[in-house]
Structures are given as C-alpha cells and as structure tokens.
Amino acid sequence: MHSLFDTRRFFSLFSIGSLTLLALAASAAAAQPPAGFTALFNNKDLKGWRGGSTFDHRKLLAMTPEQRAEQIKKWTAPDQKGSMMEQGKTGKPHWYVEGDELVNDGFGAYATTEKDYGDFELHIEYKTVPKADSGIYLRGVPQVQIWDYTEEAKFKLGADKGSGGLWNNSPGAPGKDPLVKADKPFGEWNKFRIIMKGENVTIFLNDKLVVDNAKLENYYDRKVSVPEKGPIQLQTHGGEIRWRNIFIKELSK
C-alpha cells in the first residue's frame, strides 16, 4: 500500500516532469538562426525595430536627419497616438513580447526594422486569427499578403486564393495571386521563406512555392523600380497576429 508521502512524491515528480516538457517545447519553438542567418527578433524585446507605416521609403530618406527622427518618433513613441507602442484596449502596447513570440493586437503602426536591406532571404513564422488581414513589406514596399482565406466577404479580393501573393501588384501581374493555397488552419503556425534579388521575389509558404521569381511592383510609383534598399515591415491590420523565428540572410549581388 502506498503511503501519503509516496502519493505526494509521485505528483511532485509528475509536475516537475510536465514543466520540463513544457520548457523543452518552448525552447524547441525558439529555433536558432540557420547558418548564415541573423535573428531580427531577440525573443526578449523590440530592440532593432521601430514604428512605420505605408510610407514611401524614398521620402523618408529625403528628409533632414531631424525631420526623419521626428517622423520615426511619431510612429514609435508610446506617447504618440497611433504609434507602435501606444496602449491598446488590453492595456498592453499594440506590440509586445510574449514568450518567444512578437505579438500585435491588430492596431498601431507597423513593426519596422531599423536597418535597411538590399537582397536577402527572410524566414519568418506567423499565426493569426479569423478576419485578420496582414502582410510583410519588402524594402518598405507592400506586400506579401496574409489573409483569412475563409472570409467570404473578401473572396472577390482574392482571399480564397490564400496567402503569400504580392497583392499590391497590378491585376493580372505575375505574383499577385499565389500559385497554390498553402495556408494552415487557424491555430497553427505558418512559415514563409522569402527570397528577394533585385526587384524579383520568390516565396514559399509552408514549403510550397506560391510566387516564382516575380517582379515586385513599386506601389508608390509603378514607373520606377522598388528601392535598392529598405526596411522589412510587419503590417498590422485589424486582428491579432503573432510572429516568431524571424531570420534574415543578406545576399551578395
């Protein structure tokens, strides 16, 4: 017959084992950068990121240093309405860190890298919720689209085709619609691999090719190419989205 001490010891060991498994699962999710890649998100804070918006990066660079600093402050600072760090309805900032995840509540300015990038390969994972609508800006140009692929109200816009297309390309242009629908069900993590060389982009979503070396049109002026360098931006658009394992490798010309 087991004593009360043995029973307590069993449950204590069971609890410790469960916590260990949870810790191992969390550490497994927080993957290390692949060889040659750098982590854009450090799993601790927003170091390396600022606020941003749908804004022609060329105009930002054309400002005086003082004007540029003031504009970035408006997008970033917690005392600025509509900024990246303004508090949302939950009392948390629009952007915050939870475990190994970078979380946005669907509002506020976009998370924007402080550094500008030319040619690169970007790996990034996301998980979102029904009716959310987001995207990833490449060199500050919109965008690799992220949809709720079940939202019938947006089927005419292309939501039923799935995520990963260069949605701001002209109608009928290569890359505007993804080649296949590769989204995972809500509650599961999706994984992008995005390769940008010059003005051309190749995108894999969940290991499926969705854009094949298509030109990214310059949303701000389609008569000229996208900038040679610009930031990576994570768009906020009406529903919670979580990001993790954000790794980039700069490519030589």
N, C-alpha and C positions, 0 to 999 in steps of 0.2 A: 504494500500500500504506500502511495506517495505522500509525503508529509506536505504541510502547507508551505514549508520552506522550498521544497523541490518544485512545487507549482509556481511559486513566485519567481524562482530562479529560471524556470522554463520560459515564462512570459517575458522576463527581463532580457534573456538571451534572444528571444524571438523579436522583441522590439529593436534591440541593437542591430540584429541582422537585417531587419526591414529598413532601418535608417541607412545602413551601409549600402544596401542595394539601391536605395533612392539616390544616395550620394554618387554611387558609381554611374547610375543612369544619367544624372545631371552632368557629370564630368564627361561622359561619352558624348552628350549633345554638344557641349562646348568644345568642338573639334579644334585641333591645331591647324594653322595655315599649311596648305600643301607646299612642297619645296618650291622656292622662288616667289612665293606669295607673301603679302603683308596683311595683317589684320587691320581693317578700318574701324572696327568696334572692339574695344578692350574688355568688354563684359563687366565694366565697373562704372563708367561714367561717359559723358559726351565729349571727352577730350578728342580734338581733331575735327569736330563738327560745329557748324554754325547754322543759323537760320537762313532760309532762302525762299524764293517764290518763282512763279512763271515769269521770268525776267531775262531779257537778252543779256547774256554774259558780256558781250562786247561793250554794252553801255555801262556796265559796272566797271569794267577795266578802264573806260574812257574818263571816269570821274577823277577828280583830285583825290589824293590819299585821305583827306579829311572828309570829303563827301562820301567816299566809299565806306569809311569806317562808320559814319553816321547811318548810312543805309543798312549795313550789316547789323548794327546795333538795333535798329527798328525790327529787323527780322528775328533777332536772337534774344534780346534782353528781357528778363521777366517782368519789367515794369512797362513794357510796350504791349498794347492791346493787339491781338492777332499774331503775336510773336511765337517763336518756337517754345519758349519756356513759360508762357502765360499759363496760369492755372485753369484747368478745365472744370467741369461740373463736379468731378470727383474730389476736387481739392488738390489733385496732383497736377504737375505741369502736363502740357499736351504731349511732351516726350519725356520718358523716364526709363530707368533700367530696372528690370525685374529678373533676378537670377542671371542667366546668360542671354537674356532677350532685351532688345531695344524696342520699346512699346510706344505706340502713338494712339491717342484716343479718337483719331479721325478728324482732328481740327488743328488749327495753328499753322505756322509757317513750316516749310519743308526742312527735313534734316539734310544738310548740305556739307560736303567735305570742304574743309578749309583749303586743302590742296587741289590744284587743277591737274587734270590728267590728259595725256595725248592718246596714244594707242595703248590698249590694256585688255586684259582678261579679268572679268569680275565673276566671282562665285558668291551667291547670296541666297539665303533661305527665308521664306516668309510664310506666315499663317494668318488668315484673315477671317472675316465673318460675313454672313449673308447681307447683301445690299451695299457692302463696302466697294469702293472703286478707287484704285490707287495706281501707282506706276513708278518707274525708275527713269530719271532724266540722265542722259548720257552727254557729258560735256556741257551740262546745263540746258540741253535741248530735249523737249518732250517727244516721245516717251515710249518705254517698254510698258505696255498696258497690263494691268492686273484687274480682272473683272470678278464679279459674281456671275459665273457662267449659267446660273439657274434663273436669273432675274429677267422674266419675260418682258418687262417694260423696256428693257434695253436691248432686246434681241435685234431690233431694227438698226441699232448702232453697231452690232456685232458681238454682243456679249456671249451669245450662244456658240460662237466660234472658239471661245476660250481665251486664255491669257497668253501673253508673250509677243504679240504683234507690235509693230511700230505704228501705233494707232494714229499718230498725227501726220503720217504720210498722206499724200493725196489719194482720193478714192481710186481704186484700181492699181495703185502703185505696188511694185513688189515689196513684200514685207509688211504691208498694212495689216493684213489678216494673217494669223498663224496658219502654218501648213497643216497642223493637226490640233485637235483639242487635247491638251495634256494635263489639265488641272486635276489635282487630287480633291477628294471630298472635303468639306469644311471640317475643321478639327485636326487635319493632317498638315504636315509641313510640305511646302513646295520648294523646289530647288532650281535656281537659274544658273546657267553658265552663259555668260555674255562676252563675246569677243568683238572688239571694235578696232579696226585698222583703217586709217584714213577716214573716209565718211561711210564706210561699209560695216555692217553689223551682222553677225551670226549669233543665233540664240538657241540654246537648248533649254527646255523646261521639263524637269523630271526625266532627264536623259533622252528626251525626244526632240528632234530638230523641228523648230517652229518657224525660224527665219533663217534663210540660206543666203548669206553674203549680200544682203540688200542695202541699198543706199538709204541712210537716214537723212531725210529732208530737213532743211533748216526752217523750223516752224516760224521763226521771226522774219525771215526773208528768204523765200524759196529760190530766189535768183542766185544766191551765193551758197557756198558750202558751209557745213557746220564748222564752228571754230576748231582750230587745230588742238586747242587745249581748253578744258573747262571742268567744272566740278561734277561729281556724282551726287544726285539728289534723290531722296526718298520722299515721294509725294504723300500728302495727307488729303483724304477726300471722303469724309462722311461716315467712316466706320473703323473700328479698331483694327489695327494691323500690327503684327509682331515680326521682328526681323532677328536673325541670328547668323553666326558663321559668315561674316562679311569679309571676304578676302579679295585682294587685288594683286595682279602682277602687271607691271609696266612692260610694254613690248618695245623693242627697238625697231626702228624703221627698216 
